[in-house]
Amino acid sequence: MIVNYTDNGWEVVLHPSHALLAGHLAERLELKHRIPFWFETLMAIVEHDDMEERFFRHQLLAECGGPKHFAFVRFDAKERFSGAAKRIQNAYNKHRWVGLLQSMHQDFLYAQE
């Protein structure tokens, strides 16, 4: 989940729903900014973390009892690789463009590790 700490507590966006928020933003782009394969691009944005179930197998609460931001949930390399490979393959099964965008997303997330 995405957790923003506020003066009054937390603002929490559950991991499966943050892509829908990104899709809403992308859908509002002016027509002149839309690229070829726009519909496929929008689908890639909206579905980019579908099947992301590994977060629910981990402790989502910090030691203090509050929600834990996704960046603080650790995965081993094998689990990270198998999850990324599965998401990329599922995306390619939908459309090559969606697969390419998903692979770029995974590279952005994990290239430094």
C-alpha positions in Angstrom: 0.0 0.0 0.0 1.0 3.6 -0.4 1.0 5.4 2.9 1.3 9.2 3.2 1.8 10.3 6.8 -0.3 13.3 7.8 -0.7 15.4 10.9 -4.0 13.5 11.6 -2.7 10.0 10.9 -2.4 8.3 7.6 -3.6 8.6 4.1 -3.6 5.0 2.7 -4.0 3.9 -0.9 -4.2 0.1 -1.2 -1.8 -1.3 -3.6 -4.3 -2.8 -6.1 -6.1 0.6 -6.4 -3.2 3.0 -7.0 -3.1 2.0 -10.7 -6.7 2.9 -11.1 -5.9 6.4 -9.8 -3.0 6.6 -12.3 -5.4 5.6 -15.0 -7.8 8.4 -14.1 -5.0 10.9 -14.4 -3.8 9.5 -17.8 -7.4 9.4 -19.1 -7.5 13.2 -18.7 -4.6 13.9 -20.9 -5.5 16.2 -23.8 -5.9 14.4 -27.2 -2.7 16.1 -28.6 -0.6 14.4 -25.9 -2.0 10.9 -26.6 0.4 8.5 -28.3 -0.2 5.7 -30.8 -1.6 2.6 -29.0 -3.3 5.0 -26.6 -5.9 2.5 -25.5 -3.3 -0.2 -24.9 -1.2 2.4 -23.0 -4.2 3.2 -20.8 -4.8 -0.5 -20.1 -1.1 -0.9 -19.2 -1.4 1.9 -16.7 -4.7 0.7 -15.2 -3.6 -2.9 -14.9 0.1 -2.6 -14.2 -0.1 -4.1 -10.7 -2.9 -6.5 -11.2 -1.9 -9.9 -9.8 0.3 -8.1 -7.3 -0.7 -10.4 -4.5 2.7 -10.8 -2.7 2.0 -7.7 -0.7 -0.8 -9.5 1.1 1.6 -12.3 2.2 3.8 -9.9 4.1 3.4 -7.9 7.3 1.7 -4.7 6.2 1.8 -3.0 9.7 4.9 -1.3 11.0 6.1 -2.2 14.5 4.3 0.9 15.8 1.0 -0.6 14.6 0.5 1.9 11.7 0.4 0.9 8.0 3.7 0.2 6.3 4.5 2.0 3.0 5.2 -0.4 0.1 8.8 0.8 -0.1 9.5 -0.7 3.3 8.2 -4.2 2.4 11.2 -6.4 1.5 11.2 -9.3 -0.9 14.0 -11.7 -1.8 15.5 -11.6 -5.3 13.9 -14.9 -6.3 10.4 -13.8 -5.3 10.9 -10.4 -6.9 12.1 -11.9 -10.2 9.3 -14.5 -10.4 6.6 -11.9 -9.7 8.0 -9.5 -12.3 8.3 -12.3 -14.9 4.7 -13.3 -14.3 3.4 -9.8 -14.6 5.4 -9.2 -17.8 4.2 -12.4 -19.4 0.6 -11.7 -18.5 1.0 -8.2 -20.1 2.5 -9.6 -23.3 -0.3 -12.1 -23.5 -2.7 -9.1 -23.7 -0.7 -7.1 -26.2 3.0 -6.6 -27.1 2.8 -2.9 -26.3 1.3 -3.6 -22.9 4.1 -6.1 -22.3 6.7 -3.6 -23.3 5.4 -1.0 -20.9 5.1 -3.5 -18.1 8.8 -4.6 -18.7 9.8 -1.0 -18.6 7.9 -0.5 -15.3 9.7 -3.5 -13.8 13.1 -2.3 -15.0 12.4 1.1 -13.4 11.5 -0.6 -10.1 14.3 -3.1 -9.9 17.2 -2.1 -12.2 19.1 -0.6 -9.3 18.9 -3.7 -7.1 
